[in-house]
């Protein structure tokens, strides 16, 4: 009943402090990501690359959602 947004970001740019899944370091994160990548891609209605400027990400997200569900806008 909603939109699934996959916020894609380089693993090296993810916050890791006090995050249980980050306890194994970048190697563990990379392993988890590779195991789950297809699930994320298949479930997503919208994919946003969050490695760019946050304002640009927000604009792209709004536009993609508007295109998917124009009656919300």
N, CA, C and O atoms as a CHARMM CRD file, in Angstrom:
* protein
*
  292
    1    1 UNK  N      0.79800  -1.19800   0.00000 PROA 1      0.00000
    2    1 UNK  CA     0.00000   0.00000   0.00000 PROA 1      0.00000
    3    1 UNK  C      0.84000   1.26100   0.00000 PROA 1      0.00000
    4    1 UNK  O      0.30600   2.36000   0.15100 PROA 1      0.00000
    5    2 UNK  N      2.12000   1.12600  -0.16400 PROA 2      0.00000
    6    2 UNK  CA     2.99600   2.28800  -0.12700 PROA 2      0.00000
    7    2 UNK  C      4.09700   2.16000  -1.14400 PROA 2      0.00000
    8    2 UNK  O      4.06600   1.28800  -2.01200 PROA 2      0.00000
    9    3 UNK  N      5.05100   3.02200  -1.03300 PROA 3      0.00000
   10    3 UNK  CA     6.20800   3.02800  -1.92100 PROA 3      0.00000
   11    3 UNK  C      7.42300   2.58700  -1.11700 PROA 3      0.00000
   12    3 UNK  O      7.65900   3.07800  -0.01400 PROA 3      0.00000
   13    4 UNK  N      8.18300   1.66500  -1.67300 PROA 4      0.00000
   14    4 UNK  CA     9.43100   1.23300  -1.04800 PROA 4      0.00000
   15    4 UNK  C     10.56200   2.00800  -1.71100 PROA 4      0.00000
   16    4 UNK  O     10.74800   1.94700  -2.92600 PROA 4      0.00000
   17    5 UNK  N     11.31100   2.73700  -0.89200 PROA 5      0.00000
   18    5 UNK  CA    12.42000   3.54800  -1.38800 PROA 5      0.00000
   19    5 UNK  C     13.72400   2.90700  -0.92000 PROA 5      0.00000
   20    5 UNK  O     13.94300   2.69100   0.27200 PROA 5      0.00000
   21    6 UNK  N     14.56400   2.61600  -1.87500 PROA 6      0.00000
   22    6 UNK  CA    15.89200   2.05700  -1.59100 PROA 6      0.00000
   23    6 UNK  C     16.88300   3.22000  -1.63900 PROA 6      0.00000
   24    6 UNK  O     17.16700   3.75600  -2.71000 PROA 6      0.00000
   25    7 UNK  N     17.40100   3.60300  -0.48700 PROA 7      0.00000
   26    7 UNK  CA    18.39100   4.66500  -0.38800 PROA 7      0.00000
   27    7 UNK  C     19.76400   4.01900  -0.52000 PROA 7      0.00000
   28    7 UNK  O     20.29300   3.45200   0.43600 PROA 7      0.00000
   29    8 UNK  N     20.31900   4.11100  -1.69200 PROA 8      0.00000
   30    8 UNK  CA    21.58300   3.43600  -2.00900 PROA 8      0.00000
   31    8 UNK  C     22.75700   4.36100  -1.67500 PROA 8      0.00000
   32    8 UNK  O     22.79600   5.51600  -2.10000 PROA 8      0.00000
   33    9 UNK  N     23.70500   3.83000  -0.91000 PROA 9      0.00000
   34    9 UNK  CA    24.85200   4.63300  -0.47100 PROA 9      0.00000
   35    9 UNK  C     26.09100   3.75900  -0.42400 PROA 9      0.00000
   36    9 UNK  O     26.00900   2.56700  -0.12900 PROA 9      0.00000
   37   10 UNK  N     27.22800   4.34900  -0.71300 PROA 10     0.00000
   38   10 UNK  CA    28.48400   3.62000  -0.60600 PROA 10     0.00000
   39   10 UNK  C     28.64800   3.13900   0.83400 PROA 10     0.00000
   40   10 UNK  O     28.42500   3.89500   1.77900 PROA 10     0.00000
   41   11 UNK  N     29.03400   1.88900   0.98800 PROA 11     0.00000
   42   11 UNK  CA    29.15900   1.32000   2.33400 PROA 11     0.00000
   43   11 UNK  C     30.15900   2.08800   3.18900 PROA 11     0.00000
   44   11 UNK  O     29.97000   2.21700   4.39800 PROA 11     0.00000
   45   12 UNK  N     31.19700   2.58800   2.58400 PROA 12     0.00000
   46   12 UNK  CA    32.21500   3.32500   3.34600 PROA 12     0.00000
   47   12 UNK  C     31.68300   4.64100   3.90500 PROA 12     0.00000
   48   12 UNK  O     32.29700   5.22700   4.79500 PROA 12     0.00000
   49   13 UNK  N     30.54300   5.11100   3.38900 PROA 13     0.00000
   50   13 UNK  CA    29.96100   6.36600   3.85800 PROA 13     0.00000
   51   13 UNK  C     28.86500   6.15400   4.90300 PROA 13     0.00000
   52   13 UNK  O     28.31100   7.12900   5.41000 PROA 13     0.00000
   53   14 UNK  N     28.54600   4.92400   5.23000 PROA 14     0.00000
   54   14 UNK  CA    27.50600   4.65000   6.21800 PROA 14     0.00000
   55   14 UNK  C     28.00800   4.90500   7.62700 PROA 14     0.00000
   56   14 UNK  O     29.16800   4.64200   7.94500 PROA 14     0.00000
   57   15 UNK  N     27.13400   5.41300   8.45700 PROA 15     0.00000
   58   15 UNK  CA    27.46400   5.57000   9.87400 PROA 15     0.00000
   59   15 UNK  C     27.55800   4.18700  10.49900 PROA 15     0.00000
   60   15 UNK  O     26.73200   3.32000  10.21600 PROA 15     0.00000
   61   16 UNK  N     28.55200   3.97600  11.34100 PROA 16     0.00000
   62   16 UNK  CA    28.73800   2.66200  11.93900 PROA 16     0.00000
   63   16 UNK  C     28.75300   2.68800  13.46000 PROA 16     0.00000
   64   16 UNK  O     28.71700   1.63200  14.09000 PROA 16     0.00000
   65   17 UNK  N     28.80500   3.86100  14.05700 PROA 17     0.00000
   66   17 UNK  CA    28.84700   3.96300  15.51400 PROA 17     0.00000
   67   17 UNK  C     27.56600   3.40800  16.12600 PROA 17     0.00000
   68   17 UNK  O     26.46300   3.77200  15.71900 PROA 17     0.00000
   69   18 UNK  N     27.72300   2.52800  17.10200 PROA 18     0.00000
   70   18 UNK  CA    26.59500   1.95900  17.85100 PROA 18     0.00000
   71   18 UNK  C     25.55900   1.27700  16.95800 PROA 18     0.00000
   72   18 UNK  O     24.36700   1.29200  17.26400 PROA 18     0.00000
   73   19 UNK  N     26.00800   0.68600  15.86800 PROA 19     0.00000
   74   19 UNK  CA    25.10300  -0.01200  14.95200 PROA 19     0.00000
   75   19 UNK  C     25.44500  -1.49600  14.99200 PROA 19     0.00000
   76   19 UNK  O     26.53900  -1.88600  14.58400 PROA 19     0.00000
   77   20 UNK  N     24.53600  -2.32100  15.47400 PROA 20     0.00000
   78   20 UNK  CA    24.81800  -3.75000  15.62400 PROA 20     0.00000
   79   20 UNK  C     25.31400  -4.43500  14.35100 PROA 20     0.00000
   80   20 UNK  O     26.20600  -5.28100  14.41600 PROA 20     0.00000
   81   21 UNK  N     24.75300  -4.08600  13.20600 PROA 21     0.00000
   82   21 UNK  CA    25.17700  -4.73300  11.97000 PROA 21     0.00000
   83   21 UNK  C     26.56100  -4.29900  11.51400 PROA 21     0.00000
   84   21 UNK  O     27.14500  -4.91500  10.62300 PROA 21     0.00000
   85   22 UNK  N     27.09100  -3.23800  12.12200 PROA 22     0.00000
   86   22 UNK  CA    28.40500  -2.71900  11.74100 PROA 22     0.00000
   87   22 UNK  C     29.52700  -3.25900  12.61000 PROA 22     0.00000
   88   22 UNK  O     30.69000  -2.91400  12.40300 PROA 22     0.00000
   89   23 UNK  N     29.20100  -4.08300  13.55800 PROA 23     0.00000
   90   23 UNK  CA    30.23100  -4.58000  14.49200 PROA 23     0.00000
   91   23 UNK  C     31.35000  -5.35500  13.79900 PROA 23     0.00000
   92   23 UNK  O     32.47600  -5.38900  14.29600 PROA 23     0.00000
   93   24 UNK  N     31.06000  -5.96500  12.67800 PROA 24     0.00000
   94   24 UNK  CA    32.07300  -6.73100  11.95300 PROA 24     0.00000
   95   24 UNK  C     32.90700  -5.90000  11.00800 PROA 24     0.00000
   96   24 UNK  O     33.73800  -6.43800  10.27700 PROA 24     0.00000
   97   25 UNK  N     32.69800  -4.59700  11.01100 PROA 25     0.00000
   98   25 UNK  CA    33.45800  -3.70800  10.14300 PROA 25     0.00000
   99   25 UNK  C     32.95000  -3.72200   8.71500 PROA 25     0.00000
  100   25 UNK  O     31.90900  -4.30500   8.41300 PROA 25     0.00000
  101   26 UNK  N     33.69800  -3.07400   7.84800 PROA 26     0.00000
  102   26 UNK  CA    33.29400  -2.91000   6.45300 PROA 26     0.00000
  103   26 UNK  C     33.18200  -4.25400   5.73300 PROA 26     0.00000
  104   26 UNK  O     32.36000  -4.40000   4.82800 PROA 26     0.00000
  105   27 UNK  N     33.99300  -5.22900   6.12100 PROA 27     0.00000
  106   27 UNK  CA    33.92600  -6.54200   5.48700 PROA 27     0.00000
  107   27 UNK  C     32.57400  -7.20500   5.74600 PROA 27     0.00000
  108   27 UNK  O     31.98100  -7.78900   4.83900 PROA 27     0.00000
  109   28 UNK  N     32.09200  -7.11200   6.97500 PROA 28     0.00000
  110   28 UNK  CA    30.79500  -7.68400   7.33300 PROA 28     0.00000
  111   28 UNK  C     29.65700  -6.94400   6.63000 PROA 28     0.00000
  112   28 UNK  O     28.71500  -7.56000   6.13200 PROA 28     0.00000
  113   29 UNK  N     29.75700  -5.62000   6.59700 PROA 29     0.00000
  114   29 UNK  CA    28.74200  -4.82900   5.89800 PROA 29     0.00000
  115   29 UNK  C     28.69600  -5.19800   4.41400 PROA 29     0.00000
  116   29 UNK  O     27.61600  -5.33000   3.83700 PROA 29     0.00000
  117   30 UNK  N     29.84700  -5.36100   3.81100 PROA 30     0.00000
  118   30 UNK  CA    29.92400  -5.72500   2.40300 PROA 30     0.00000
  119   30 UNK  C     29.29400  -7.09700   2.15900 PROA 30     0.00000
  120   30 UNK  O     28.58900  -7.29800   1.17000 PROA 30     0.00000
  121   31 UNK  N     29.55200  -8.02500   3.05600 PROA 31     0.00000
  122   31 UNK  CA    28.96300  -9.36400   2.95300 PROA 31     0.00000
  123   31 UNK  C     27.43800  -9.30800   3.07600 PROA 31     0.00000
  124   31 UNK  O     26.72600  -9.92200   2.28100 PROA 31     0.00000
  125   32 UNK  N     26.94100  -8.57600   4.06700 PROA 32     0.00000
  126   32 UNK  CA    25.49100  -8.42600   4.24200 PROA 32     0.00000
  127   32 UNK  C     24.85400  -7.76000   3.02900 PROA 32     0.00000
  128   32 UNK  O     23.80100  -8.18500   2.55300 PROA 32     0.00000
  129   33 UNK  N     25.50300  -6.71400   2.53700 PROA 33     0.00000
  130   33 UNK  CA    24.97100  -6.00400   1.37700 PROA 33     0.00000
  131   33 UNK  C     24.89200  -6.93700   0.16600 PROA 33     0.00000
  132   33 UNK  O     23.87700  -6.97500  -0.53100 PROA 33     0.00000
  133   34 UNK  N     25.95100  -7.67400  -0.07300 PROA 34     0.00000
  134   34 UNK  CA    25.94100  -8.59100  -1.21700 PROA 34     0.00000
  135   34 UNK  C     24.87300  -9.66600  -1.07100 PROA 34     0.00000
  136   34 UNK  O     24.27300 -10.08100  -2.06200 PROA 34     0.00000
  137   35 UNK  N     24.63200 -10.11600   0.14700 PROA 35     0.00000
  138   35 UNK  CA    23.57600 -11.10600   0.38900 PROA 35     0.00000
  139   35 UNK  C     22.18400 -10.51900   0.16200 PROA 35     0.00000
  140   35 UNK  O     21.27500 -11.23200  -0.26300 PROA 35     0.00000
  141   36 UNK  N     22.01200  -9.23800   0.43900 PROA 36     0.00000
  142   36 UNK  CA    20.68100  -8.61100   0.42200 PROA 36     0.00000
  143   36 UNK  C     20.41000  -7.72600  -0.79600 PROA 36     0.00000
  144   36 UNK  O     19.27100  -7.31500  -1.01600 PROA 36     0.00000
  145   37 UNK  N     21.41800  -7.43600  -1.56900 PROA 37     0.00000
  146   37 UNK  CA    21.30900  -6.48400  -2.67300 PROA 37     0.00000
  147   37 UNK  C     20.12100  -6.78400  -3.59100 PROA 37     0.00000
  148   37 UNK  O     19.33700  -5.88200  -3.88400 PROA 37     0.00000
  149   38 UNK  N     19.97500  -8.00800  -4.04400 PROA 38     0.00000
  150   38 UNK  CA    18.87700  -8.36200  -4.95100 PROA 38     0.00000
  151   38 UNK  C     17.51700  -8.16400  -4.27900 PROA 38     0.00000
  152   38 UNK  O     16.55900  -7.74500  -4.92900 PROA 38     0.00000
  153   39 UNK  N     17.43100  -8.46300  -2.98700 PROA 39     0.00000
  154   39 UNK  CA    16.17900  -8.23500  -2.26300 PROA 39     0.00000
  155   39 UNK  C     15.81900  -6.75000  -2.26000 PROA 39     0.00000
  156   39 UNK  O     14.67500  -6.37700  -2.51800 PROA 39     0.00000
  157   40 UNK  N     16.81600  -5.90600  -1.96300 PROA 40     0.00000
  158   40 UNK  CA    16.58500  -4.46500  -1.94800 PROA 40     0.00000
  159   40 UNK  C     16.11700  -3.98300  -3.31600 PROA 40     0.00000
  160   40 UNK  O     15.14300  -3.23700  -3.42200 PROA 40     0.00000
  161   41 UNK  N     16.82100  -4.41700  -4.36200 PROA 41     0.00000
  162   41 UNK  CA    16.49300  -3.97300  -5.71500 PROA 41     0.00000
  163   41 UNK  C     15.12100  -4.46500  -6.15100 PROA 41     0.00000
  164   41 UNK  O     14.37300  -3.72000  -6.78400 PROA 41     0.00000
  165   42 UNK  N     14.78300  -5.69100  -5.82800 PROA 42     0.00000
  166   42 UNK  CA    13.49500  -6.25000  -6.23100 PROA 42     0.00000
  167   42 UNK  C     12.32100  -5.62100  -5.47900 PROA 42     0.00000
  168   42 UNK  O     11.22700  -5.49400  -6.03100 PROA 42     0.00000
  169   43 UNK  N     12.54100  -5.23300  -4.23700 PROA 43     0.00000
  170   43 UNK  CA    11.46300  -4.66400  -3.42600 PROA 43     0.00000
  171   43 UNK  C     11.23500  -3.18100  -3.71600 PROA 43     0.00000
  172   43 UNK  O     10.14700  -2.65700  -3.47600 PROA 43     0.00000
  173   44 UNK  N     12.25800  -2.51100  -4.23000 PROA 44     0.00000
  174   44 UNK  CA    12.20200  -1.05200  -4.38300 PROA 44     0.00000
  175   44 UNK  C     11.30600  -0.60800  -5.53300 PROA 44     0.00000
  176   44 UNK  O     11.36700  -1.13900  -6.64200 PROA 44     0.00000
  177   45 UNK  N     10.47200   0.38400  -5.22900 PROA 45     0.00000
  178   45 UNK  CA     9.73000   1.08400  -6.26900 PROA 45     0.00000
  179   45 UNK  C     10.57100   2.23100  -6.81900 PROA 45     0.00000
  180   45 UNK  O     10.45600   2.61800  -7.98100 PROA 45     0.00000
  181   46 UNK  N     11.41200   2.75500  -5.94900 PROA 46     0.00000
  182   46 UNK  CA    12.25100   3.90600  -6.26700 PROA 46     0.00000
  183   46 UNK  C     13.63100   3.66000  -5.68100 PROA 46     0.00000
  184   46 UNK  O     13.75200   3.21100  -4.54100 PROA 46     0.00000
  185   47 UNK  N     14.68000   3.95200  -6.45900 PROA 47     0.00000
  186   47 UNK  CA    16.05400   3.85900  -5.97700 PROA 47     0.00000
  187   47 UNK  C     16.66700   5.24800  -6.03900 PROA 47     0.00000
  188   47 UNK  O     16.64700   5.90500  -7.07900 PROA 47     0.00000
  189   48 UNK  N     17.21100   5.68300  -4.91400 PROA 48     0.00000
  190   48 UNK  CA    17.85900   6.99600  -4.83400 PROA 48     0.00000
  191   48 UNK  C     19.31300   6.79300  -4.42700 PROA 48     0.00000
  192   48 UNK  O     19.59800   6.17600  -3.40100 PROA 48     0.00000
  193   49 UNK  N     20.21900   7.31000  -5.23000 PROA 49     0.00000
  194   49 UNK  CA    21.63900   7.28000  -4.90000 PROA 49     0.00000
  195   49 UNK  C     21.88800   8.42400  -3.93200 PROA 49     0.00000
  196   49 UNK  O     21.78300   9.59100  -4.30800 PROA 49     0.00000
  197   50 UNK  N     22.21800   8.09800  -2.69000 PROA 50     0.00000
  198   50 UNK  CA    22.38500   9.12900  -1.66000 PROA 50     0.00000
  199   50 UNK  C     23.83600   9.56400  -1.48100 PROA 50     0.00000
  200   50 UNK  O     24.18700  10.17800  -0.47400 PROA 50     0.00000
  201   51 UNK  N     24.67200   9.24600  -2.45700 PROA 51     0.00000
  202   51 UNK  CA    26.06300   9.68000  -2.39200 PROA 51     0.00000
  203   51 UNK  C     26.22000  11.13300  -2.82800 PROA 51     0.00000
  204   51 UNK  O     27.27300  11.73600  -2.62100 PROA 51     0.00000
  205   52 UNK  N     25.17900  11.69100  -3.43000 PROA 52     0.00000
  206   52 UNK  CA    25.23300  13.07200  -3.89000 PROA 52     0.00000
  207   52 UNK  C     24.70000  14.01700  -2.80600 PROA 52     0.00000
  208   52 UNK  O     24.37600  13.58200  -1.70100 PROA 52     0.00000
  209   53 UNK  N     24.61400  15.28500  -3.12400 PROA 53     0.00000
  210   53 UNK  CA    24.11600  16.31200  -2.20800 PROA 53     0.00000
  211   53 UNK  C     22.72300  15.94900  -1.68900 PROA 53     0.00000
  212   53 UNK  O     21.86600  15.51600  -2.45900 PROA 53     0.00000
  213   54 UNK  N     22.50000  16.12500  -0.39700 PROA 54     0.00000
  214   54 UNK  CA    21.24000  15.74000   0.24000 PROA 54     0.00000
  215   54 UNK  C     20.04400  16.48000  -0.35700 PROA 54     0.00000
  216   54 UNK  O     18.96700  15.89900  -0.48900 PROA 54     0.00000
  217   55 UNK  N     20.21300  17.73400  -0.71500 PROA 55     0.00000
  218   55 UNK  CA    19.11000  18.49500  -1.31700 PROA 55     0.00000
  219   55 UNK  C     18.74600  17.93400  -2.69100 PROA 55     0.00000
  220   55 UNK  O     17.57200  17.86900  -3.05600 PROA 55     0.00000
  221   56 UNK  N     19.75500  17.53700  -3.43400 PROA 56     0.00000
  222   56 UNK  CA    19.50100  16.93000  -4.73900 PROA 56     0.00000
  223   56 UNK  C     18.80600  15.58900  -4.58300 PROA 56     0.00000
  224   56 UNK  O     17.91900  15.25100  -5.36700 PROA 56     0.00000
  225   57 UNK  N     19.20300  14.82800  -3.57700 PROA 57     0.00000
  226   57 UNK  CA    18.54300  13.54600  -3.29000 PROA 57     0.00000
  227   57 UNK  C     17.06800  13.75900  -2.97800 PROA 57     0.00000
  228   57 UNK  O     16.20700  13.03200  -3.47500 PROA 57     0.00000
  229   58 UNK  N     16.78800  14.74900  -2.16100 PROA 58     0.00000
  230   58 UNK  CA    15.40200  15.04000  -1.77700 PROA 58     0.00000
  231   58 UNK  C     14.57400  15.46100  -2.99400 PROA 58     0.00000
  232   58 UNK  O     13.42800  15.03300  -3.13800 PROA 58     0.00000
  233   59 UNK  N     15.13900  16.28800  -3.86400 PROA 59     0.00000
  234   59 UNK  CA    14.43200  16.70500  -5.07000 PROA 59     0.00000
  235   59 UNK  C     14.14200  15.50700  -5.98000 PROA 59     0.00000
  236   59 UNK  O     13.03800  15.36700  -6.50800 PROA 59     0.00000
  237   60 UNK  N     15.14400  14.65400  -6.15300 PROA 60     0.00000
  238   60 UNK  CA    14.95600  13.47400  -6.99900 PROA 60     0.00000
  239   60 UNK  C     13.91800  12.54600  -6.40800 PROA 60     0.00000
  240   60 UNK  O     13.09600  11.98800  -7.13500 PROA 60     0.00000
  241   61 UNK  N     13.94400  12.37300  -5.09800 PROA 61     0.00000
  242   61 UNK  CA    12.97300  11.51000  -4.43100 PROA 61     0.00000
  243   61 UNK  C     11.56000  12.04900  -4.61900 PROA 61     0.00000
  244   61 UNK  O     10.64600  11.29600  -4.95600 PROA 61     0.00000
  245   62 UNK  N     11.38000  13.33800  -4.40300 PROA 62     0.00000
  246   62 UNK  CA    10.06100  13.94600  -4.58200 PROA 62     0.00000
  247   62 UNK  C      9.56400  13.73800  -6.01400 PROA 62     0.00000
  248   62 UNK  O      8.40400  13.38400  -6.22400 PROA 62     0.00000
  249   63 UNK  N     10.43000  13.95400  -6.98300 PROA 63     0.00000
  250   63 UNK  CA    10.04600  13.81200  -8.39100 PROA 63     0.00000
  251   63 UNK  C      9.68300  12.35900  -8.70900 PROA 63     0.00000
  252   63 UNK  O      8.68600  12.10700  -9.38600 PROA 63     0.00000
  253   64 UNK  N     10.47200  11.41500  -8.23400 PROA 64     0.00000
  254   64 UNK  CA    10.18700  10.01300  -8.50300 PROA 64     0.00000
  255   64 UNK  C      8.88000   9.56700  -7.86700 PROA 64     0.00000
  256   64 UNK  O      8.11200   8.82500  -8.48000 PROA 64     0.00000
  257   65 UNK  N      8.62400  10.01000  -6.65000 PROA 65     0.00000
  258   65 UNK  CA     7.36100   9.65800  -5.98700 PROA 65     0.00000
  259   65 UNK  C      6.19300  10.33800  -6.69700 PROA 65     0.00000
  260   65 UNK  O      5.13800   9.73400  -6.89100 PROA 65     0.00000
  261   66 UNK  N      6.38600  11.57500  -7.07500 PROA 66     0.00000
  262   66 UNK  CA     5.33300  12.29700  -7.79600 PROA 66     0.00000
  263   66 UNK  C      4.98400  11.56100  -9.09200 PROA 66     0.00000
  264   66 UNK  O      3.81200  11.46600  -9.45700 PROA 66     0.00000
  265   67 UNK  N      5.98700  11.04900  -9.77600 PROA 67     0.00000
  266   67 UNK  CA     5.74800  10.30200 -11.01500 PROA 67     0.00000
  267   67 UNK  C      5.02700   8.98800 -10.75700 PROA 67     0.00000
  268   67 UNK  O      4.21600   8.55400 -11.57500 PROA 67     0.00000
  269   68 UNK  N      5.32000   8.34700  -9.61200 PROA 68     0.00000
  270   68 UNK  CA     4.69700   7.06400  -9.26300 PROA 68     0.00000
  271   68 UNK  C      3.26200   7.24400  -8.77300 PROA 68     0.00000
  272   68 UNK  O      2.37700   6.46100  -9.11600 PROA 68     0.00000
  273   69 UNK  N      3.03900   8.29000  -7.96300 PROA 69     0.00000
  274   69 UNK  CA     1.71900   8.51300  -7.36300 PROA 69     0.00000
  275   69 UNK  C      1.35100   9.98500  -7.51000 PROA 69     0.00000
  276   69 UNK  O      1.40700  10.73300  -6.53400 PROA 69     0.00000
  277   70 UNK  N      0.97600  10.40900  -8.70700 PROA 70     0.00000
  278   70 UNK  CA     0.70200  11.83900  -8.92500 PROA 70     0.00000
  279   70 UNK  C     -0.45800  12.39000  -8.09100 PROA 70     0.00000
  280   70 UNK  O     -0.50700  13.59100  -7.82500 PROA 70     0.00000
  281   71 UNK  N     -1.38700  11.53200  -7.67700 PROA 71     0.00000
  282   71 UNK  CA    -2.52100  12.03200  -6.90500 PROA 71     0.00000
  283   71 UNK  C     -2.13500  12.52700  -5.51300 PROA 71     0.00000
  284   71 UNK  O     -2.93200  13.19300  -4.85400 PROA 71     0.00000
  285   72 UNK  N     -0.93700  12.21500  -5.06300 PROA 72     0.00000
  286   72 UNK  CA    -0.46800  12.73100  -3.76500 PROA 72     0.00000
  287   72 UNK  C     -0.07600  14.20500  -3.85100 PROA 72     0.00000
  288   72 UNK  O      0.01600  14.88800  -2.83100 PROA 72     0.00000
  289   73 UNK  N      0.15000  14.68100  -5.04800 PROA 73     0.00000
  290   73 UNK  CA     0.69200  16.04100  -5.20400 PROA 73     0.00000
  291   73 UNK  C     -0.30100  16.97600  -5.83800 PROA 73     0.00000
  292   73 UNK  O      0.00000  18.15300  -6.03900 PROA 73     0.00000
